[in-house]
Amino acid sequence: MSPGLPLAQPFVQPVPEQARMLQPVSAEAMEREWQRQYEALPLAVKGLLSFEHFRAQSGELASTIQTAAREREHGRLPGYDLNRLAKARVARLFPSALSYLAWRDLAEGFSGLAVAVQSRHASLASREGRPALLAPVQYGGEHRYQVTATNPFPGLLVDHPACTDNNEWRLLMPETTVPLKPGPDREPQPVLPIQRGLVTAIYWSVNTPETTIAEVRQLVARDMRFRSVALGQVIPDPGRWQLQLQPVSE
C-alpha cells in the first residue's frame, strides 16, 4: 500500500496568491461588498453621496471593492490536512486487468504483475481495530474538505477528469493500523495481508521477468491460499491498439 499524499497533488496544496486573484467573483458578492462599503461611510459623506453614485465609481475604488469581495467569497476556504493525507495508505484498484494506465505506470512499464481480488472479501472490509474504506474515485468533483465516514481522507477519492476512463477504486487505511512486512530492501513496508479467497487471478505481461513468472507458478502450486487462482498473460492486441488477456494453464 502506497502513501496517500502524492496521489492528491497538486490540488491539495494551498492555492497560490496569484491563482487566488484569478478566481471569479459572483455578482451577488460584488453587490454585497458595495453595499457594505457604502454603509461604512461616515453619515456626512452618505448625506452627500447616494448609493447609486457610490456604486458607479470605477478605477481604484472598484478594484478595491472587487478584491474585498473576492476575499470574502473565497478567502476563507478550508484547506486539506496535508499531515492527515501523509498518514493515509492507499491500494489502487481497477475494474479490469486490461487497464493500460495500471500496467504502464503502476507495473513499471508492463514488467510487474496484476493481482485480481474479490472486492467483497473480508480482508478489504473495515473492522474493529483496523478501519478501512473501499470506494470509487470521483472525477472532477468539488473539493470536499470535511472528514466523514465516506470521506476519511479528503482529497484521496477524487482525480482529474482526464482519468475518468480508469474507473478506479481505492482502498484507504490509516498507516497506524496497516500491517508491516519487510520489503526487498528489508525495510518495513505497509501491506494488505492475503487471506484465502482474496486473490482470484494473477496476470503477468510482456516485460515481466521469467524469474517472476516462475515464482508465481511455484506459489500457486505450493500455497493453499492460491490453489484456485487463475493465471494469465496480458499482451498487445495484434489488430487494435489495445490489450488482450491470454489465459495460461498451471
C-alpha positions as CSV (number, residue, x, y, z in Angstrom):
1,M,0.0,0.0,0.0
2,S,1.4,3.4,-1.0
3,P,1.4,6.8,0.8
4,G,-1.7,8.9,0.0
5,L,-0.3,12.4,-0.3
6,P,1.4,12.1,-3.7
7,L,-1.9,10.9,-5.3
8,A,-3.7,14.2,-4.4
9,Q,-1.0,16.6,-5.7
10,P,-1.1,19.4,-6.7
11,F,-4.7,20.1,-5.7
12,V,-4.2,19.7,-2.0
13,Q,-1.5,22.4,-1.8
14,P,-2.6,25.9,-0.7
15,V,-3.8,28.0,-3.6
16,P,-1.1,30.4,-4.7
17,E,-2.0,34.1,-4.2
18,Q,-1.6,34.7,-7.9
19,A,-4.1,32.0,-8.7
20,R,-6.5,33.1,-6.0
21,M,-6.6,36.6,-7.6
22,L,-7.9,35.0,-10.8
23,Q,-10.8,33.4,-9.0
24,P,-14.1,34.8,-10.4
25,V,-16.3,36.9,-8.1
26,S,-20.0,36.5,-8.3
27,A,-22.3,39.5,-9.0
28,E,-24.0,38.8,-5.7
29,A,-20.8,39.0,-3.7
30,M,-19.8,42.3,-5.5
31,E,-23.2,43.8,-4.8
32,R,-23.0,42.9,-1.1
33,E,-19.5,44.4,-0.9
34,W,-20.5,47.6,-2.5
35,Q,-23.4,47.9,0.0
36,R,-21.2,47.0,2.9
37,Q,-18.6,49.6,1.9
38,Y,-21.2,52.3,1.4
39,E,-22.8,51.6,4.8
40,A,-19.4,52.0,6.4
41,L,-19.1,55.6,5.1
42,P,-19.5,58.5,7.6
43,L,-23.0,59.9,7.8
44,A,-21.8,63.2,6.5
45,V,-20.5,61.6,3.3
46,K,-23.6,59.4,2.8
47,G,-25.6,62.6,3.1
48,L,-23.8,64.0,0.0
49,L,-23.4,60.7,-2.0
50,S,-26.2,58.4,-2.8
51,F,-25.6,54.6,-3.1
52,E,-26.1,54.8,-6.8
53,H,-23.4,57.4,-7.3
54,F,-21.1,55.4,-5.0
55,R,-21.9,52.2,-6.9
56,A,-21.0,54.0,-10.2
57,Q,-17.4,54.6,-9.0
58,S,-14.6,53.0,-11.1
59,G,-10.9,52.8,-11.2
60,E,-9.0,52.1,-7.9
61,L,-12.1,52.0,-5.8
62,A,-13.8,49.4,-8.0
63,S,-10.7,47.3,-7.9
64,T,-10.6,47.6,-4.1
65,I,-14.2,46.5,-3.9
66,Q,-13.5,43.5,-6.1
67,T,-10.6,42.4,-4.0
68,A,-12.6,42.7,-0.8
69,A,-15.5,40.8,-2.3
70,R,-13.1,38.0,-3.5
71,E,-11.6,37.7,-0.1
72,R,-15.0,37.4,1.5
73,E,-16.2,34.9,-1.1
74,H,-13.0,32.7,-1.4
75,G,-10.5,33.8,1.1
76,R,-11.8,31.6,3.9
77,L,-12.0,28.4,2.0
78,P,-10.8,25.5,4.2
79,G,-7.7,23.6,3.1
80,Y,-6.7,20.0,3.1
81,D,-4.9,18.5,6.1
82,L,-1.5,17.5,4.5
83,N,-0.4,15.8,7.7
84,R,-3.5,13.6,7.6
85,L,-3.0,12.7,4.0
86,A,0.6,11.8,4.6
87,K,-0.6,9.2,7.1
88,A,-3.0,7.6,4.7
89,R,-2.2,4.3,3.0
90,V,-3.8,3.5,-0.4
91,A,-4.2,0.5,-2.6
92,R,-5.3,1.4,-6.1
93,L,-7.7,-1.0,-7.8
94,F,-9.0,-1.1,-11.3
95,P,-12.1,-3.0,-12.7
96,S,-10.1,-4.8,-15.4
97,A,-6.7,-6.5,-15.7
98,L,-6.5,-4.7,-19.1
99,S,-6.1,-1.2,-17.6
100,Y,-3.4,0.4,-19.7
101,L,-2.6,3.0,-17.1
102,A,-2.1,0.4,-14.4
103,W,0.2,-1.7,-16.5
104,R,2.3,1.2,-17.8
105,D,2.7,3.2,-14.6
106,L,2.0,1.0,-11.6
107,A,3.5,-2.1,-13.0
108,E,6.6,-0.2,-14.2
109,G,6.2,-0.5,-17.9
110,F,4.5,-3.9,-18.1
111,S,7.2,-5.5,-16.0
112,G,5.1,-6.3,-12.9
113,L,2.0,-8.3,-12.0
114,A,-1.7,-7.7,-11.9
115,V,-3.5,-9.3,-9.0
116,A,-7.3,-9.7,-9.2
117,V,-9.0,-9.7,-5.8
118,Q,-12.5,-10.4,-4.6
119,S,-13.9,-6.9,-3.7
120,R,-16.3,-8.3,-1.1
121,H,-13.7,-10.3,0.7
122,A,-13.5,-9.7,4.5
123,S,-9.8,-8.6,4.1
124,L,-10.9,-5.4,2.4
125,A,-13.7,-4.6,4.9
126,S,-13.5,-2.3,7.9
127,R,-13.4,-4.0,11.3
128,E,-12.7,-3.1,14.9
129,G,-9.1,-2.0,15.3
130,R,-8.5,-1.8,11.6
131,P,-10.7,0.7,9.8
132,A,-10.8,0.6,6.0
133,L,-12.8,2.1,3.2
134,L,-13.1,0.7,-0.3
135,A,-14.8,3.3,-2.5
136,P,-14.9,4.5,-6.2
137,V,-12.9,7.6,-7.3
138,Q,-14.9,10.6,-8.4
139,Y,-13.5,12.6,-11.4
140,G,-13.5,16.4,-11.4
141,G,-15.8,16.7,-8.4
142,E,-15.9,19.6,-6.0
143,H,-13.4,19.8,-3.2
144,R,-14.6,18.2,0.0
145,Y,-12.5,19.1,3.0
146,Q,-14.6,17.7,5.8
147,V,-13.6,14.3,7.3
148,T,-16.6,11.9,7.3
149,A,-17.2,8.2,7.3
150,T,-17.4,8.3,3.5
151,N,-14.5,10.7,3.1
152,P,-12.0,9.8,5.8
153,F,-9.0,11.2,3.9
154,P,-10.3,14.3,1.9
155,G,-8.5,14.5,-1.4
156,L,-7.9,10.8,-2.0
157,L,-11.2,9.8,-3.5
158,V,-11.1,12.3,-6.4
159,D,-9.0,12.6,-9.5
160,H,-8.7,14.7,-12.7
161,P,-11.4,14.2,-15.4
162,A,-8.7,13.1,-17.8
163,C,-8.5,9.8,-15.8
164,T,-12.2,9.1,-16.0
165,D,-11.8,6.0,-18.2
166,N,-9.8,4.3,-15.4
167,N,-12.9,3.8,-13.3
168,E,-10.6,3.4,-10.4
169,W,-11.4,2.3,-6.8
170,R,-9.2,3.0,-3.8
171,L,-8.8,1.1,-0.5
172,L,-7.9,3.6,2.2
173,M,-6.4,2.8,5.6
174,P,-4.6,4.8,8.3
175,E,-0.9,3.9,8.5
176,T,-1.2,3.2,12.2
177,T,-3.3,0.1,11.6
178,V,-1.8,-1.2,8.3
179,P,0.3,-4.3,8.9
180,L,4.1,-4.0,8.0
181,K,6.2,-6.6,6.3
182,P,9.9,-6.5,5.3
183,G,10.3,-5.3,1.7
184,P,13.0,-6.2,-0.8
185,D,15.5,-3.9,1.0
186,R,14.4,-5.4,4.4
187,E,12.7,-2.1,5.3
188,P,9.2,-2.4,6.7
189,Q,6.5,-1.7,4.1
190,P,2.7,-1.4,4.6
191,V,0.9,-4.3,3.1
192,L,-2.5,-5.9,2.8
193,P,-2.4,-9.4,4.2
194,I,-3.5,-12.0,1.7
195,Q,-6.1,-14.4,3.1
196,R,-7.5,-17.4,1.4
197,G,-10.2,-16.4,-1.2
198,L,-9.0,-12.8,-1.6
199,V,-6.9,-13.4,-4.7
200,T,-8.8,-14.7,-7.7
201,A,-6.3,-14.4,-10.5
202,I,-2.7,-13.3,-11.2
203,Y,-1.6,-11.9,-14.5
204,W,1.8,-11.0,-16.0
205,S,2.7,-9.2,-19.1
206,V,5.3,-8.9,-21.9
207,N,8.1,-7.4,-19.8
208,T,7.6,-9.4,-16.6
209,P,10.8,-11.3,-15.9
210,E,10.8,-15.0,-16.4
211,T,12.1,-15.5,-12.8
212,T,9.0,-13.7,-11.5
213,I,6.7,-15.8,-13.6
214,A,8.4,-19.0,-12.3
215,E,7.9,-17.8,-8.8
216,V,4.2,-17.1,-9.4
217,R,3.8,-20.6,-10.8
218,Q,5.5,-22.1,-7.7
219,L,3.4,-20.0,-5.4
220,V,0.2,-21.2,-7.0
221,A,1.3,-24.8,-6.8
222,R,2.5,-24.8,-3.2
223,D,0.4,-22.3,-1.3
224,M,-3.1,-23.4,-0.5
225,R,-4.3,-19.8,-0.5
226,F,-3.7,-19.7,-4.2
227,R,-4.7,-23.2,-5.4
228,S,-7.8,-21.9,-7.2
229,V,-6.2,-18.8,-8.6
230,A,-6.4,-18.4,-12.4
231,L,-3.3,-17.4,-14.3
232,G,-3.0,-15.3,-17.5
233,Q,-0.8,-13.0,-19.6
234,V,-1.8,-9.5,-20.8
235,I,-0.4,-8.9,-24.2
236,P,-0.8,-6.4,-27.1
237,D,-3.8,-7.0,-29.3
238,P,-2.4,-7.7,-32.8
239,G,-5.4,-6.0,-34.5
240,R,-6.0,-2.9,-32.4
241,W,-4.1,-0.5,-30.1
242,Q,-5.5,-2.3,-27.1
243,L,-4.6,-5.1,-24.6
244,Q,-5.9,-8.6,-24.5
245,L,-5.9,-11.3,-21.9
246,Q,-4.5,-14.8,-22.7
247,P,-5.3,-17.5,-20.2
248,V,-2.4,-19.6,-19.1
249,S,-2.6,-23.1,-17.7
250,E,-0.8,-24.0,-14.5
